């Protein structure tokens, strides 16, 4: 902590301002992660045959059904994240999607390429899917934040509940 009184006052002003901007990182995070899923899904749906063949090549059962389903989940989930609608549920579903990608594709590929445990883990933690899981878990725990449709729904719900009381 700063000891000089003027320094302490400046510190309090700065932290007060930053505390008031707590909604901004969630907005940036939702827009970024949401766009990553949305744009990726557009590409997958644009060449669904290739995406389905990749699923089949990984040995995923019912690839003809699961590939388009996965792409649709990522498309709708990405849009919902950008809007901040159903953020906690969407974050859980998309984190599960990334766990699936790590188990079926990324993990086995890295294990084959890096048989040494240290090298494997070092490369696994650099995988975008791993980072996305962490970011999605953050959104699952803290929610969408003030700049979201979830916030509007919560306010409206609170207003209706207050009227009925």
C-alpha positions in Angstrom: 0.0 0.0 0.0 1.2 3.5 -0.8 2.2 5.4 2.3 2.0 9.0 1.1 -1.5 10.6 1.7 -1.7 11.9 -1.8 -0.5 8.6 -3.2 -3.2 6.8 -1.1 -5.9 9.1 -2.4 -4.8 8.6 -6.0 -4.7 4.8 -5.5 -8.2 4.8 -4.1 -9.5 6.9 -7.1 -7.8 4.6 -9.6 -9.0 1.4 -7.9 -12.5 2.9 -7.6 -12.6 3.7 -11.3 -11.3 0.2 -12.2 -13.8 -1.4 -9.8 -16.6 0.4 -11.7 -15.3 -1.1 -15.0 -15.6 -4.7 -13.8 -18.2 -5.4 -16.4 -15.8 -4.6 -19.3 -13.5 -7.7 -19.1 -16.5 -10.0 -19.2 -17.9 -8.2 -22.2 -14.6 -8.4 -24.1 -14.2 -12.1 -23.0 -17.8 -13.0 -24.1 -17.4 -11.2 -27.5 -14.0 -12.8 -28.2 -14.8 -16.4 -27.2 -18.3 -16.1 -28.7 -16.9 -15.0 -32.0 -14.3 -17.7 -32.0 -17.0 -20.4 -31.7 -19.4 -18.6 -34.1 -16.8 -18.1 -36.8 -15.4 -21.6 -36.4 -18.9 -23.0 -36.7 -19.6 -21.0 -39.9 -16.5 -22.6 -41.4 -17.5 -26.1 -40.3 -21.0 -25.7 -41.6 -19.6 -24.2 -44.9 -17.7 -27.4 -45.5 -19.7 -29.9 -43.5 -18.5 -32.8 -45.6 -14.9 -32.1 -44.5 -15.9 -31.6 -40.9 -17.9 -34.9 -40.9 -15.0 -36.8 -42.5 -12.7 -35.5 -39.8 -15.2 -36.8 -37.1 -15.3 -40.1 -38.9 -11.5 -40.2 -39.1 -11.3 -39.7 -35.4 -13.5 -42.7 -34.8 -16.4 -40.6 -33.4 -19.6 -42.7 -33.7 -22.5 -41.3 -35.7 -20.3 -38.7 -37.3 -23.0 -37.9 -39.8 -25.2 -36.7 -36.9 -22.7 -35.5 -34.4 -20.6 -33.3 -36.7 -23.5 -31.1 -37.8 -24.9 -31.1 -34.3 -21.5 -30.0 -32.9 -21.2 -27.2 -35.5 -24.8 -26.0 -34.7 -24.1 -26.0 -30.9 -21.0 -23.9 -31.5 -22.8 -21.5 -33.9 -25.8 -21.0 -31.5 -23.6 -21.0 -28.4 -21.1 -18.5 -29.9 -24.0 -16.1 -30.8 -25.5 -16.5 -27.3 -22.2 -15.8 -25.7 -21.7 -12.6 -27.8 -25.2 -11.5 -26.7 -24.7 -12.6 -23.1 -27.9 -14.8 -23.2 -27.9 -18.0 -21.2 -24.2 -17.4 -20.6 -23.7 -19.9 -17.7 -25.5 -22.7 -19.4 -23.8 -22.0 -22.8 -20.4 -21.8 -21.1 -20.9 -25.2 -19.6 -22.0 -26.8 -22.9 -19.2 -25.2 -24.9 -16.6 -26.2 -22.2 -17.9 -29.8 -22.6 -17.5 -29.4 -26.3 -13.8 -28.4 -25.8 -13.3 -31.3 -23.4 -14.6 -33.6 -26.2 -12.1 -32.0 -28.6 -9.2 -32.5 -26.2 -10.2 -36.2 -25.6 -10.9 -37.2 -29.2 -8.5 -35.1 -31.2 -6.0 -32.8 -29.5 -4.9 -35.0 -26.7 -4.3 -38.2 -28.7 -2.5 -36.1 -31.4 -0.2 -34.5 -28.8 0.4 -37.8 -27.0 1.6 -39.3 -30.3 3.8 -36.4 -31.1 5.1 -35.8 -27.6 5.4 -39.1 -25.7 7.3 -37.5 -22.8 4.8 -36.4 -20.1 6.5 -33.0 -19.7 6.5 -32.2 -23.4 2.9 -33.5 -23.7 1.6 -31.3 -20.9 3.6 -28.3 -22.0 2.0 -28.5 -25.5 -1.5 -29.4 -24.1 -1.6 -26.2 -22.0 -0.8 -24.2 -25.1 -3.7 -25.7 -27.0 -6.5 -23.1 -27.6 -9.1 -25.6 -26.5 -7.5 -25.8 -23.0 -7.5 -22.0 -22.7 -11.1 -21.9 -23.9 -12.1 -24.3 -21.1 -10.6 -22.0 -18.6 -12.3 -18.9 -20.0 -15.6 -20.7 -20.3 -15.3 -21.9 -16.6 -14.8 -18.2 -15.7 -18.0 -17.3 -17.4 -19.8 -20.2 -15.9 -18.8 -19.0 -12.4 -19.2 -15.3 -12.8 -21.9 -15.0 -15.4 -22.2 -12.6 -18.3 -21.9 -9.3 -16.4 -23.8 -6.0 -16.7 -23.5 -5.6 -20.5 -25.6 -8.6 -21.4 -29.1 -9.8 -22.2 -28.8 -12.0 -19.1 -28.6 -8.8 -17.0 -31.7 -7.4 -18.7 -33.6 -10.7 -18.1 -32.5 -10.7 -14.5 -33.7 -7.1 -14.0 -37.1 -7.8 -15.7 -37.5 -11.0 -13.7 -36.7 -9.1 -10.4 -39.2 -6.4 -11.3 -41.9 -9.0 -12.0 -41.1 -10.9 -8.8 -41.3 -7.6 -6.8 -44.7 -6.7 -8.3 -46.1 -10.1 -7.2 -44.8 -9.8 -3.6 
